[in-house]
Amino acid sequence: MEKKKPTKADASRRSFIKKGAMASSIFIVPRFVLGGVGYTAPSDRLNLAAIGSGGKGSSDIRNASVGGRENVVALCDVDFSGSATRSVALFPKAKLYADYREMLDKEKGIDAVTISTPDHVHGPAAVYAMQRGIHVYVQKPMTHNIREARMLTEMARDKKIVTQMGNQGGSNPLLGMVQKWIDSGVLGKIAKVQVWTNRPVWPQGGAMPQPDPSSKPNALNWDLWLGPAALKPYTPNMHPFGWRGWWDYGTGALGDVGCHLIDIPFRTLGLKYPTDAECSVGAVYTDMWNPDYHPEGCPASSFITLHFAATEKSGSPIEMTWSDGGIRPSHPEIIPADHEIGGDGSRNGVLIIGENGIISTNINDSSPLMPKLYLNDGTTDFGPEVETSDEPEYGHQRLWVDACKAGFGSPAHLGLTSSFDYAGPMTETVLMGNLAIRSYLLRKENEKGKMEFYARKKLLWDGENMRITNQEEANQFVTRIYRDGFVV
């Protein structure tokens, strides 16, 4: 295909998008002259593309288009035979690509992209786009590893890229209710946070499925699906969803829902990097005495403890615990026994525990926030039982698009709830839990010739320098090994 050269019109329009309407308004015919009330002039439209057009990617690009207000010019997916067909049907004029690198190199007019791929591609795709001055919306978790999160945060700031991570609950207006309670000091000093989930709700914890090249769907580009991961034959049940439970591609239950749940205390308490991490994991037993050891896969359940320095809002150092696999905390005494804790039937939730009471809340892909305050003196305050919103996903994608058009540093940009300046450190905190899990499974042969686990300890974390200071081998999980062509 012949390489498309940007025209003067493309350059002018992109300049307008980047600098904002005020600087370029003298060149634009008023909208009411061109097309009546509500009309959007072509020069006002953002040129959008999607990297990952199926599954969550289909709703991300749909919501970013703001009901057709913006211009979707290209769609990228490694398999257009599945759920990505919804995006193709909605944007029939968009050009189709399998390789995001080819798309971003050829389509010179792209202003912004949504990235909704498996976790391992988030970082490489975002870097490739940002290097070309393209604004990015990246699904949670922002990246597959801690080093990538730090790099993307710094790159966005350096290159003045407008960013947003796809933890849409961060734009839920009911978070303001939780923030108000904390800011009021009604809880007193806050020393403990408990977070839990029923995830994983996909197979996880057993042995990696065996490759079977003969079963690969014809429409799937497996090489591009692997992206930065090591080249291997097609493995069934990885695409489109089973990848979540394997470290090469996914980030387990923490990466799936941790960026929704941990976001609540991280945001409202003003947390920074944790000071340490410790974990235990549930084992899979093939017989009574011998647990299976699968270092390539996420465990079926885990329990993580993170500590944080005191903040202005907490007034106390904080211990945060995370549990997955359906393990949840005990019901607090001050919450009536017939009240669920968290939400979603108590399957997912957050308890923020202060000396004077508790905030019980929940947010994830499918359930409302439903904040509830219980004080030791019997005082209560509850959010609405039924959550309503005038916009899909609280306008999370639309707000990002508006900020792209307003420009880096604009009030719209600074008002985003999950720009990388915030989402980067929060993602690093979520991924610290996975670093602890993977370190927990490290083992080597001892002097007696038996394999033993040697990193099952509290891991001390130097957040500024991204290093475990008391177990050098654990630092291998701060980053990953990249395949040529996808190096971050």
Buried (B, 14 or more C-beta within 10 A) or exposed (E): EEEEEEEEEBEEBBEBBBEBBEEBEEEBEEBEEEEEEEEBEEBBBBBBBBBBBBBBBBBBBBBBBBEEBBBBBBBBBBBBEBBBBBBBEBBEEBBBBBBBBEBBBBBBBBBBBBBBBBBBBBBBBBBBBBEBEBBBBBBBBBBBBBBBBBBBBEBBBEEBBBBBBBBBBBBBEBBEBBBBBBEEEBBBBBBBBBBBBBBBEBEBBEEBEEBEEEEBEEEBBBBBBBBBBEEEEBBBBBBBEBBBBBBBBBBBBBBBBBBBBBBBBBBBBEBBBBBBBBBBBBBBEEEEEEEEBBEEBBBBBBBBBBBBBBBEBBBBBBBBBBBBBBBBBEBBEBBEEEBBBBBBEBBBBBBBBBEBBBBBBBBBBEBBBBBBBBBBEEEEBEBEEEBEBEEBBBBBBBBBBBBBBBBBEBEBBEEBBBBBBBBBBBBBBBBBBBBBBBBBBBBEEEEEEEEEEEBBBBBBBEBEEBBBEEBEEBBBBBBBEBBEEBEB
